[in-house]
Amino acid sequence: MRLRFLGKETQGGGSPTLFDTDEIVNGKEVYVIQGWRITDPETLAQLDIPDHETVIAVPKALMSHLPEETPHGATEG
């Protein structure tokens, strides 16, 4: 998987970061997001998380780094 840096929200070391990728997962184009691992049992109990997935939290401001167009040039929306 090749990652392309899109942006980061600096909070000190290990800042949440957003990457674009050329990877196709389950037939879908994907972004890779680095964020804070959610471990709170009460929060996790509200979710149905398959074994092959995880849940992270990122600052909402990180989403400002999402491109307005898909990698193929079509405007999302």
Secondary structure as UniProt FT lines:
FT   STRAND          3..8
FT   STRAND          17..25
FT   TURN            26..27
FT   STRAND          28..34
FT   STRAND          36..37
FT   HELIX           41..45
FT   TURN            51..52
FT   STRAND          56..57
FT   HELIX           60..65
FT   TURN            71..72
//
